Amino acid sequence: MNVDNFRLQLGGKEYVPIIIGGMGVNISTTELALSAERLGGIGHISDALVTYVCDRIFKTSYVSRKRKQYAAHSDNPDKSAELFDLEEIAEAQKKYIEHTISQKSGKGAIFLNCMEKLTMNSSVETLKVRLNSAMDAGIDGLTLAAGLNLRTLDLIQDHPRFRDVQIGIIISSVRALAIFLKRAVRLNRLPDYIIVEGPLAGGHLGFGPGDWQSFDLQTIFTEVVEFLKKEGLNIPVIPAGGIFTGTDAVDYLKQGAGAVQVATRFTIAKEAGLPSSVKQEYLNAEEKDIVVNMASTTGYPMRMLVNSPTLRYAIKPNCEGLGYLLENGGKCTYIDAYYQSIAERKEGEPLVVKEKTCLCTGMANYDCWTCGHTTYRLKETTNRLEGGVWQLPDAKDIFLDYQFSSDHSIRLPELESVS
Ligand SMILES: Cc1cc2nc3c(=O)[nH]c(=O)nc-3n(C[C@H](O)[C@H](O)[C@H](O)COP(=O)(O)O)c2cc1C
């Protein structure tokens, strides 16, 4: 038995039950998402730092314009005045999503991963623009992630596509699900799918900093399935976090999962946005190199490689151009940590900012090497070429391996000759 024996039914359509999870900033690129869509599955793009992503792809200048507008504030720890231009956010969002959607050619779908914790110094207004513009641009689905806001559905309820776009949530506990559902029931708009993310996932974790080890995906998945059964709700449940082989996926599909969401295996795909040298870092990583820390300014634990350059940052906060993680009122824990380090630094000593990192800059520069727990196993999935460099597989190879492999086997990509 393999994953191909199953199908995900969603919104009247049928998909290969493999979803590539959203990976900001531009790790799950347009090309990566499209590779899943073309094979009949679902691919996510992410709207994290969308203005910056647009500047890179379309040579627009959203970031430099915003940076110029607020240049006078750059030495000021008070960032409360540094707001995004909502029209620009809408424009960038549409540009990026239309660019992706217009290239669809398969039977699958493209969803947007929308991390609500990207508060952008105006959490409600910016979230409203992000979600509504995404629907304007024709996105097939919205996956609401990190920092789920109970009022999110209210922000989009007037959009003409509110009832036909697929809406999903990522949760890590039955408790979070129950709270979200209460509001959804009131609006008579239940989520169309529920992604249950366990503690082995990449990116931010929906657990406490000290307790993620005491949870496991299988238990939370079972609790969610039982809860929905008790409530009489028939919503596809999609486990995520640590599903490394097609056989791991089949284990969940046999238990009634609608699909699986996977990401780590795809970080090293040719189509993924990480620079090739960083993909080699992922491939070379050992289990001891993968850590969960509190360096992110979101307040959530985050998993990353211990040698991520961002952990050594002592740079001036970069909020003028970026500022995606500013809490309402212009606060960010990196700003506090940075100015505290300056105040405490003894003369002649280098500046060291402890505990927090400028995550906007780290993610923009691919200096924050966030990854799933199974990253140390990536070396099992590809060939080592002459000279010790790892071959980077096509996303298609990885997708098809998930879809057709059995007995925990992993089919290596065809060996590339080194030119
Ligand atoms: C490099 C990387 C970046 C990620 N970034 C995000 C993100 O921006 N938003 C999000 O909701 N999840 C993010 N995730 C989580 C994935 O979407 C996915 O749910 C999870 O990693 C699946 O587990 P796996 O990586 O073990 O397959 C990220 C995962 C990885 C590996």
The ligand as a MOL file (V3000), in Angstrom:
LIG
                    3D

  0  0  0     0  0            999 V3000
M  V30 BEGIN CTAB
M  V30 COUNTS 31 33 0 0 0
M  V30 BEGIN ATOM
M  V30 1 C 12.3060 25.5140 6.4320 0
M  V30 2 C 10.9060 25.5170 6.9800 0
M  V30 3 C 10.2040 26.7030 7.0750 0
M  V30 4 C 8.9030 26.7060 7.5470 0
M  V30 5 N 8.2050 27.8760 7.5870 0
M  V30 6 C 6.8950 27.8840 7.9490 0
M  V30 7 C 6.1160 29.0660 7.8520 0
M  V30 8 O 6.6070 30.1120 7.4130 0
M  V30 9 N 4.8360 29.0190 8.2600 0
M  V30 10 C 4.2670 27.8520 8.7220 0
M  V30 11 O 3.0790 27.8560 9.0840 0
M  V30 12 N 4.9790 26.7030 8.7970 0
M  V30 13 C 6.2590 26.6900 8.4000 0
M  V30 14 N 6.9600 25.5230 8.4050 0
M  V30 15 C 6.2610 24.2650 8.7990 0
M  V30 16 C 5.8270 23.4650 7.5610 0
M  V30 17 O 4.9140 24.1780 6.7780 0
M  V30 18 C 5.2570 22.0830 7.8910 0
M  V30 19 O 3.9960 22.1440 8.5150 0
M  V30 20 C 6.1440 21.1940 8.7410 0
M  V30 21 O 7.4820 21.5360 8.7030 0
M  V30 22 C 5.9710 19.7380 8.2730 0
M  V30 23 O 6.8490 18.9040 8.9480 0
M  V30 24 P 8.1870 18.3190 8.2550 0
M  V30 25 O 9.0220 19.5090 7.9590 0
M  V30 26 O 8.7550 17.4290 9.3010 0
M  V30 27 O 7.7810 17.5880 7.0110 0
M  V30 28 C 8.2820 25.4980 7.9520 0
M  V30 29 C 9.0130 24.3000 7.8470 0
M  V30 30 C 10.3050 24.3000 7.3620 0
M  V30 31 C 11.0390 22.9960 7.2560 0
M  V30 END ATOM
M  V30 BEGIN BOND
M  V30 1 1 1 2
M  V30 2 1 2 3
M  V30 3 2 2 30
M  V30 4 2 3 4
M  V30 5 1 4 5
M  V30 6 1 4 28
M  V30 7 2 5 6
M  V30 8 1 6 7
M  V30 9 1 6 13
M  V30 10 2 7 8
M  V30 11 1 7 9
M  V30 12 1 9 10
M  V30 13 2 10 11
M  V30 14 1 10 12
M  V30 15 2 12 13
M  V30 16 1 13 14
M  V30 17 1 14 15
M  V30 18 1 14 28
M  V30 19 1 15 16
M  V30 20 1 16 17
M  V30 21 1 16 18
M  V30 22 1 18 19
M  V30 23 1 18 20
M  V30 24 1 20 21
M  V30 25 1 20 22
M  V30 26 1 22 23
M  V30 27 1 23 24
M  V30 28 2 24 25
M  V30 29 1 24 26
M  V30 30 1 24 27
M  V30 31 2 28 29
M  V30 32 1 29 30
M  V30 33 1 30 31
M  V30 END BOND
M  V30 END CTAB
M  END
